[in-house]
Amino acid sequence: MKVSAVVITNRDDDVIAHALRSLAAQAHRPLELVLFGNGKPLAAPGFLADADIAVHLGHSDENLGVAGGRNAAARLGAGEVLLFLDDDAVLRPD
């Protein structure tokens, strides 16, 4: 079952990198990341290139709030299951 992990953010700091590293360390595949800049464009961190995770980037020029950002980001995912993660959430290894 394909999982789309949806993360919205307006950060560029180590907090989001820590959260994304914990996602990349998960054993479940297929897994994709939808990284959505809520109010600004983002670039995917380079370490995700080696993580065997499809990455979809999106952004809104204005901050849509949590619900609006998640709804916009969810449209970019192709998974059968959506996993919404806050940008400071750290997943435990499975």
N, CA, C and O atoms as CSV, one atom per row, in Angstrom:
chain,resi,resn,atom,element,x,y,z
A,1,MET,N,N,0.839,-1.154,0.000
A,1,MET,CA,C,0.000,0.000,0.000
A,1,MET,C,C,0.901,1.239,0.000
A,1,MET,O,O,1.767,1.397,0.860
A,2,LYS,N,N,0.677,2.105,-0.975
A,2,LYS,CA,C,1.487,3.315,-1.090
A,2,LYS,C,C,1.005,4.363,-0.098
A,2,LYS,O,O,-0.192,4.631,0.015
A,3,VAL,N,N,1.958,4.953,0.620
A,3,VAL,CA,C,1.678,5.986,1.604
A,3,VAL,C,C,2.252,7.310,1.108
A,3,VAL,O,O,3.406,7.381,0.687
A,4,SER,N,N,1.436,8.348,1.165
A,4,SER,CA,C,1.897,9.709,0.891
A,4,SER,C,C,2.021,10.441,2.218
A,4,SER,O,O,1.025,10.682,2.899
A,5,ALA,N,N,3.243,10.790,2.579
A,5,ALA,CA,C,3.481,11.581,3.781
A,5,ALA,C,C,3.407,13.044,3.374
A,5,ALA,O,O,4.179,13.500,2.530
A,6,VAL,N,N,2.484,13.774,3.972
A,6,VAL,CA,C,2.230,15.169,3.620
A,6,VAL,C,C,2.773,16.065,4.735
A,6,VAL,O,O,2.344,15.977,5.886
A,7,VAL,N,N,3.714,16.916,4.376
A,7,VAL,CA,C,4.312,17.839,5.331
A,7,VAL,C,C,4.176,19.248,4.770
A,7,VAL,O,O,4.678,19.543,3.685
A,8,ILE,N,N,3.497,20.115,5.512
A,8,ILE,CA,C,3.453,21.523,5.116
A,8,ILE,C,C,4.349,22.299,6.069
A,8,ILE,O,O,4.455,21.976,7.253
A,9,THR,N,N,4.992,23.328,5.528
A,9,THR,CA,C,5.921,24.088,6.362
A,9,THR,C,C,6.128,25.478,5.799
A,9,THR,O,O,5.834,25.744,4.633
A,10,ASN,N,N,6.629,26.346,6.627
A,10,ASN,CA,C,7.147,27.629,6.174
A,10,ASN,C,C,8.522,27.853,6.797
A,10,ASN,O,O,8.964,28.990,6.964
A,11,ARG,N,N,9.184,26.764,7.133
A,11,ARG,CA,C,10.517,26.781,7.749
A,11,ARG,C,C,11.583,26.432,6.725
A,11,ARG,O,O,11.291,25.843,5.684
A,12,ASP,N,N,12.821,26.800,7.029
A,12,ASP,CA,C,13.985,26.310,6.295
A,12,ASP,C,C,15.050,25.856,7.280
A,12,ASP,O,O,16.234,25.909,6.949
A,13,ASP,N,N,14.698,25.432,8.420
A,13,ASP,CA,C,15.707,25.183,9.443
A,13,ASP,C,C,15.950,23.695,9.667
A,13,ASP,O,O,15.402,22.835,8.977
A,14,ASP,N,N,16.794,23.429,10.660
A,14,ASP,CA,C,17.150,22.052,10.980
A,14,ASP,C,C,15.978,21.250,11.534
A,14,ASP,O,O,16.008,20.019,11.503
A,15,VAL,N,N,14.960,21.915,12.032
A,15,VAL,CA,C,13.802,21.199,12.580
A,15,VAL,C,C,13.132,20.383,11.475
A,15,VAL,O,O,12.859,19.198,11.667
A,16,ILE,N,N,12.868,20.991,10.337
A,16,ILE,CA,C,12.227,20.261,9.231
A,16,ILE,C,C,13.157,19.164,8.710
A,16,ILE,O,O,12.692,18.078,8.362
A,17,ALA,N,N,14.451,19.430,8.652
A,17,ALA,CA,C,15.399,18.406,8.192
A,17,ALA,C,C,15.370,17.196,9.115
A,17,ALA,O,O,15.422,16.060,8.644
A,18,HIS,N,N,15.289,17.423,10.415
A,18,HIS,CA,C,15.232,16.322,11.388
A,18,HIS,C,C,13.965,15.493,11.167
A,18,HIS,O,O,14.012,14.264,11.199
A,19,ALA,N,N,12.847,16.159,10.947
A,19,ALA,CA,C,11.589,15.453,10.695
A,19,ALA,C,C,11.669,14.639,9.411
A,19,ALA,O,O,11.224,13.491,9.380
A,20,LEU,N,N,12.229,15.216,8.353
A,20,LEU,CA,C,12.303,14.500,7.075
A,20,LEU,C,C,13.282,13.331,7.128
A,20,LEU,O,O,13.061,12.308,6.480
A,21,ARG,N,N,14.352,13.473,7.890
A,21,ARG,CA,C,15.286,12.337,8.056
A,21,ARG,C,C,14.591,11.174,8.764
A,21,ARG,O,O,14.806,10.013,8.416
A,22,SER,N,N,13.767,11.486,9.746
A,22,SER,CA,C,13.067,10.408,10.453
A,22,SER,C,C,12.060,9.723,9.532
A,22,SER,O,O,11.833,8.520,9.655
A,23,LEU,N,N,11.464,10.464,8.623
A,23,LEU,CA,C,10.554,9.870,7.646
A,23,LEU,C,C,11.319,8.974,6.679
A,23,LEU,O,O,10.884,7.859,6.390
A,24,ALA,N,N,12.442,9.448,6.182
A,24,ALA,CA,C,13.244,8.674,5.232
A,24,ALA,C,C,13.763,7.376,5.846
A,24,ALA,O,O,14.016,6.410,5.127
A,25,ALA,N,N,13.922,7.348,7.161
A,25,ALA,CA,C,14.439,6.152,7.840
A,25,ALA,C,C,13.388,5.058,8.015
A,25,ALA,O,O,13.719,3.951,8.439
A,26,GLN,N,N,12.139,5.349,7.699
A,26,GLN,CA,C,11.083,4.343,7.851
A,26,GLN,C,C,11.282,3.206,6.846
A,26,GLN,O,O,11.749,3.439,5.730
A,27,ALA,N,N,10.939,2.011,7.227
A,27,ALA,CA,C,11.126,0.845,6.370
A,27,ALA,C,C,10.017,0.683,5.336
A,27,ALA,O,O,10.223,0.050,4.301
A,28,HIS,N,N,8.846,1.250,5.608
A,28,HIS,CA,C,7.708,1.052,4.700
A,28,HIS,C,C,7.988,1.653,3.323
A,28,HIS,O,O,8.422,2.800,3.209
A,29,ARG,N,N,7.737,0.876,2.304
A,29,ARG,CA,C,7.794,1.326,0.913
A,29,ARG,C,C,6.643,0.658,0.184
A,29,ARG,O,O,6.306,-0.464,0.562
A,30,PRO,N,N,6.019,1.229,-0.807
A,30,PRO,CA,C,6.384,2.512,-1.382
A,30,PRO,C,C,5.895,3.669,-0.518
A,30,PRO,O,O,4.809,3.642,0.059
A,31,LEU,N,N,6.749,4.681,-0.460
A,31,LEU,CA,C,6.499,5.862,0.344
A,31,LEU,C,C,6.846,7.078,-0.490
A,31,LEU,O,O,7.883,7.108,-1.153
A,32,GLU,N,N,5.992,8.068,-0.458
A,32,GLU,CA,C,6.317,9.320,-1.122
A,32,GLU,C,C,6.141,10.459,-0.137
A,32,GLU,O,O,5.368,10.367,0.817
A,33,LEU,N,N,6.870,11.531,-0.386
A,33,LEU,CA,C,6.790,12.729,0.424
A,33,LEU,C,C,6.185,13.840,-0.404
A,33,LEU,O,O,6.634,14.117,-1.516
A,34,VAL,N,N,5.175,14.469,0.136
A,34,VAL,CA,C,4.648,15.698,-0.442
A,34,VAL,C,C,5.079,16.810,0.503
A,34,VAL,O,O,4.575,16.918,1.621
A,35,LEU,N,N,6.012,17.633,0.047
A,35,LEU,CA,C,6.546,18.735,0.842
A,35,LEU,C,C,5.968,20.023,0.273
A,35,LEU,O,O,6.217,20.374,-0.880
A,36,PHE,N,N,5.201,20.715,1.090
A,36,PHE,CA,C,4.442,21.875,0.620
A,36,PHE,C,C,4.840,23.121,1.393
A,36,PHE,O,O,4.714,23.172,2.616
A,37,GLY,N,N,5.319,24.116,0.674
A,37,GLY,CA,C,5.680,25.395,1.272
A,37,GLY,C,C,4.435,26.252,1.453
A,37,GLY,O,O,3.847,26.722,0.479
A,38,ASN,N,N,4.047,26.448,2.677
A,38,ASN,CA,C,2.829,27.197,2.983
A,38,ASN,C,C,3.178,28.678,3.100
A,38,ASN,O,O,3.467,29.178,4.187
A,39,GLY,N,N,3.146,29.368,1.963
A,39,GLY,CA,C,3.491,30.781,1.933
A,39,GLY,C,C,4.827,31.061,1.293
A,39,GLY,O,O,5.226,32.221,1.192
A,40,LYS,N,N,5.533,30.032,0.854
A,40,LYS,CA,C,6.822,30.230,0.187
A,40,LYS,C,C,7.267,28.957,-0.508
A,40,LYS,O,O,6.918,27.859,-0.075
A,41,PRO,N,N,8.036,29.092,-1.585
A,41,PRO,CA,C,8.550,27.895,-2.262
A,41,PRO,C,C,9.655,27.229,-1.435
A,41,PRO,O,O,10.334,27.875,-0.638
A,42,LEU,N,N,9.812,25.927,-1.648
A,42,LEU,CA,C,10.828,25.140,-0.942
A,42,LEU,C,C,11.637,24.326,-1.938
A,42,LEU,O,O,11.212,24.101,-3.071
A,43,ALA,N,N,12.780,23.901,-1.509
A,43,ALA,CA,C,13.581,22.934,-2.259
A,43,ALA,C,C,13.694,21.677,-1.411
A,43,ALA,O,O,13.744,21.754,-0.183
A,44,ALA,N,N,13.733,20.533,-2.055
A,44,ALA,CA,C,13.895,19.280,-1.316
A,44,ALA,C,C,15.330,19.183,-0.799
A,44,ALA,O,O,16.271,19.442,-1.549
A,45,PRO,N,N,15.509,18.817,0.463
A,45,PRO,CA,C,16.870,18.628,0.980
A,45,PRO,C,C,17.599,17.546,0.189
A,45,PRO,O,O,17.007,16.538,-0.196
A,46,GLY,N,N,18.876,17.766,-0.043
A,46,GLY,CA,C,19.676,16.851,-0.848
A,46,GLY,C,C,19.725,15.425,-0.326
A,46,GLY,O,O,19.830,14.490,-1.119
A,47,PHE,N,N,19.653,15.230,0.991
A,47,PHE,CA,C,19.761,13.874,1.537
A,47,PHE,C,C,18.595,12.993,1.120
A,47,PHE,O,O,18.698,11.770,1.217
A,48,LEU,N,N,17.492,13.566,0.660
A,48,LEU,CA,C,16.358,12.744,0.233
A,48,LEU,C,C,16.608,12.047,-1.098
A,48,LEU,O,O,15.900,11.098,-1.435
A,49,ALA,N,N,17.597,12.495,-1.857
A,49,ALA,CA,C,17.892,11.886,-3.160
A,49,ALA,C,C,18.279,10.416,-3.023
A,49,ALA,O,O,18.015,9.622,-3.927
A,50,ASP,N,N,18.894,10.050,-1.919
A,50,ASP,CA,C,19.339,8.671,-1.700
A,50,ASP,C,C,18.368,7.858,-0.857
A,50,ASP,O,O,18.705,6.747,-0.447
A,51,ALA,N,N,17.185,8.370,-0.589
A,51,ALA,CA,C,16.283,7.742,0.372
A,51,ALA,C,C,15.233,6.831,-0.255
A,51,ALA,O,O,14.400,6.299,0.478
A,52,ASP,N,N,15.227,6.624,-1.557
A,52,ASP,CA,C,14.239,5.762,-2.204
A,52,ASP,C,C,12.808,6.225,-1.908
A,52,ASP,O,O,11.912,5.414,-1.676
A,53,ILE,N,N,12.623,7.527,-1.923
A,53,ILE,CA,C,11.313,8.121,-1.683
A,53,ILE,C,C,11.035,9.104,-2.814
A,53,ILE,O,O,11.863,9.964,-3.115
A,54,ALA,N,N,9.885,8.978,-3.431
A,54,ALA,CA,C,9.480,9.979,-4.419
A,54,ALA,C,C,9.142,11.261,-3.669
A,54,ALA,O,O,8.477,11.227,-2.634
A,55,VAL,N,N,9.599,12.382,-4.194
A,55,VAL,CA,C,9.351,13.669,-3.545
A,55,VAL,C,C,8.572,14.555,-4.507
A,55,VAL,O,O,8.964,14.745,-5.659
A,56,HIS,N,N,7.468,15.090,-4.015
A,56,HIS,CA,C,6.660,16.036,-4.778
A,56,HIS,C,C,6.677,17.359,-4.021
A,56,HIS,O,O,6.350,17.409,-2.835
A,57,LEU,N,N,7.056,18.417,-4.707
A,57,LEU,CA,C,7.100,19.741,-4.100
A,57,LEU,C,C,5.933,20.578,-4.581
A,57,LEU,O,O,5.521,20.482,-5.737
A,58,GLY,N,N,5.411,21.385,-3.704
A,58,GLY,CA,C,4.374,22.335,-4.058
A,58,GLY,C,C,4.466,23.521,-3.132
A,58,GLY,O,O,5.121,23.454,-2.092
A,59,HIS,N,N,3.816,24.607,-3.498
A,59,HIS,CA,C,3.783,25.762,-2.604
A,59,HIS,C,C,2.623,26.677,-2.949
A,59,HIS,O,O,2.060,26.629,-4.043
A,60,SER,N,N,2.297,27.486,-2.007
A,60,SER,CA,C,1.306,28.538,-2.165
A,60,SER,C,C,2.009,29.853,-1.877
A,60,SER,O,O,2.830,29.929,-0.963
A,61,ASP,N,N,1.701,30.882,-2.641
A,61,ASP,CA,C,2.313,32.185,-2.398
A,61,ASP,C,C,1.830,32.808,-1.096
A,61,ASP,O,O,2.539,33.613,-0.493
A,62,GLU,N,N,0.641,32.446,-0.664
A,62,GLU,CA,C,0.128,32.953,0.607
A,62,GLU,C,C,-0.016,31.793,1.586
A,62,GLU,O,O,-0.229,30.649,1.184
A,63,ASN,N,N,0.103,32.099,2.861
A,63,ASN,CA,C,-0.060,31.085,3.891
A,63,ASN,C,C,-1.542,30.713,3.973
A,63,ASN,O,O,-2.386,31.559,4.268
A,64,LEU,N,N,-1.846,29.459,3.711
A,64,LEU,CA,C,-3.228,28.972,3.684
A,64,LEU,C,C,-3.707,28.473,5.038
A,64,LEU,O,O,-4.850,28.031,5.163
A,65,GLY,N,N,-2.860,28.535,6.044
A,65,GLY,CA,C,-3.194,27.944,7.329
A,65,GLY,C,C,-2.970,26.445,7.277
A,65,GLY,O,O,-2.666,25.892,6.220
A,66,VAL,N,N,-3.117,25.797,8.401
A,66,VAL,CA,C,-2.844,24.359,8.471
A,66,VAL,C,C,-3.814,23.564,7.598
A,66,VAL,O,O,-3.380,22.761,6.771
A,67,ALA,N,N,-5.104,23.774,7.767
A,67,ALA,CA,C,-6.087,22.990,7.015
A,67,ALA,C,C,-6.001,23.267,5.522
A,67,ALA,O,O,-6.021,22.332,4.721
A,68,GLY,N,N,-5.907,24.526,5.135
A,68,GLY,CA,C,-5.819,24.870,3.718
A,68,GLY,C,C,-4.545,24.341,3.086
A,68,GLY,O,O,-4.566,23.852,1.956
A,69,GLY,N,N,-3.435,24.437,3.808
A,69,GLY,CA,C,-2.164,23.912,3.303
A,69,GLY,C,C,-2.192,22.405,3.139
A,69,GLY,O,O,-1.703,21.877,2.141
A,70,ARG,N,N,-2.764,21.709,4.114
A,70,ARG,CA,C,-2.854,20.247,4.013
A,70,ARG,C,C,-3.764,19.827,2.866
A,70,ARG,O,O,-3.460,18.872,2.152
A,71,ASN,N,N,-4.874,20.529,2.684
A,71,ASN,CA,C,-5.771,20.190,1.571
A,71,ASN,C,C,-5.080,20.396,0.231
A,71,ASN,O,O,-5.189,19.551,-0.657
A,72,ALA,N,N,-4.369,21.514,0.074
A,72,ALA,CA,C,-3.660,21.780,-1.175
A,72,ALA,C,C,-2.557,20.745,-1.404
A,72,ALA,O,O,-2.380,20.261,-2.522
A,73,ALA,N,N,-1.825,20.410,-0.355
A,73,ALA,CA,C,-0.732,19.436,-0.478
A,73,ALA,C,C,-1.256,18.036,-0.766
A,73,ALA,O,O,-0.652,17.299,-1.546
A,74,ALA,N,N,-2.362,17.662,-0.153
A,74,ALA,CA,C,-2.916,16.318,-0.330
A,74,ALA,C,C,-3.253,16.049,-1.794
A,74,ALA,O,O,-3.166,14.910,-2.253
A,75,ARG,N,N,-3.634,17.081,-2.519
A,75,ARG,CA,C,-3.959,16.909,-3.945
A,75,ARG,C,C,-2.747,16.492,-4.770
A,75,ARG,O,O,-2.902,15.971,-5.875
A,76,LEU,N,N,-1.548,16.712,-4.250
A,76,LEU,CA,C,-0.323,16.363,-4.973
A,76,LEU,C,C,0.103,14.922,-4.748
A,76,LEU,O,O,0.943,14.408,-5.487
A,77,GLY,N,N,-0.451,14.268,-3.754
A,77,GLY,CA,C,-0.061,12.900,-3.416
A,77,GLY,C,C,-0.806,11.872,-4.236
A,77,GLY,O,O,-1.923,12.110,-4.696
A,78,ALA,N,N,-0.172,10.725,-4.412
A,78,ALA,CA,C,-0.773,9.636,-5.176
A,78,ALA,C,C,-0.969,8.383,-4.333
A,78,ALA,O,O,-1.316,7.329,-4.866
A,79,GLY,N,N,-0.753,8.484,-3.030
A,79,GLY,CA,C,-0.850,7.313,-2.166
A,79,GLY,C,C,-2.285,6.918,-1.866
A,79,GLY,O,O,-3.215,7.717,-1.975
A,80,GLU,N,N,-2.427,5.666,-1.489
A,80,GLU,CA,C,-3.735,5.161,-1.059
A,80,GLU,C,C,-4.050,5.633,0.365
A,80,GLU,O,O,-5.210,5.703,0.771
A,81,VAL,N,N,-2.994,5.953,1.104
A,81,VAL,CA,C,-3.118,6.429,2.477
A,81,VAL,C,C,-2.345,7.741,2.587
A,81,VAL,O,O,-1.222,7.854,2.095
A,82,LEU,N,N,-2.959,8.727,3.235
A,82,LEU,CA,C,-2.281,9.988,3.504
A,82,LEU,C,C,-1.854,10.016,4.968
A,82,LEU,O,O,-2.649,9.727,5.862
A,83,LEU,N,N,-0.611,10.361,5.198
A,83,LEU,CA,C,-0.065,10.514,6.538
A,83,LEU,C,C,0.317,11.976,6.695
A,83,LEU,O,O,1.297,12.425,6.100
A,84,PHE,N,N,-0.441,12.724,7.486
A,84,PHE,CA,C,-0.151,14.134,7.703
A,84,PHE,C,C,0.812,14.267,8.873
A,84,PHE,O,O,0.540,13.796,9.977
A,85,LEU,N,N,1.943,14.916,8.611
A,85,LEU,CA,C,2.962,15.113,9.639
A,85,LEU,C,C,3.209,16.595,9.847
A,85,LEU,O,O,3.316,17.355,8.884
A,86,ASP,N,N,3.300,17.005,11.099
A,86,ASP,CA,C,3.740,18.365,11.379
A,86,ASP,C,C,5.218,18.470,11.031
A,86,ASP,O,O,5.939,17.473,11.036
A,87,ASP,N,N,5.662,19.690,10.729
A,87,ASP,CA,C,7.045,19.864,10.271
A,87,ASP,C,C,8.086,19.688,11.378
A,87,ASP,O,O,9.286,19.701,11.105
A,88,ASP,N,N,7.639,19.524,12.615
A,88,ASP,CA,C,8.572,19.252,13.708
A,88,ASP,C,C,8.384,17.867,14.309
A,88,ASP,O,O,8.962,17.550,15.349
A,89,ALA,N,N,7.574,17.042,13.651
A,89,ALA,CA,C,7.342,15.664,14.140
A,89,ALA,C,C,8.515,14.779,13.800
A,89,ALA,O,O,9.051,14.851,12.694
A,90,VAL,N,N,8.917,13.948,14.731
A,90,VAL,CA,C,10.000,12.990,14.502
A,90,VAL,C,C,9.415,11.605,14.719
A,90,VAL,O,O,8.902,11.289,15.793
A,91,LEU,N,N,9.501,10.788,13.680
A,91,LEU,CA,C,8.964,9.429,13.753
A,91,LEU,C,C,9.977,8.488,14.364
A,91,LEU,O,O,11.175,8.592,14.101
A,92,ARG,N,N,9.497,7.577,15.176
A,92,ARG,CA,C,10.373,6.537,15.702
A,92,ARG,C,C,10.608,5.504,14.600
A,92,ARG,O,O,9.721,5.254,13.785
A,93,PRO,N,N,11.784,4.912,14.575
A,93,PRO,CA,C,12.041,3.864,13.569
A,93,PRO,C,C,11.055,2.714,13.749
A,93,PRO,O,O,10.695,2.355,14.870
A,94,ASP,N,N,10.620,2.134,12.604
A,94,ASP,CA,C,9.680,1.026,12.737
A,94,ASP,C,C,10.371,-0.302,12.814
A,94,ASP,O,O,9.711,-1.335,12.928
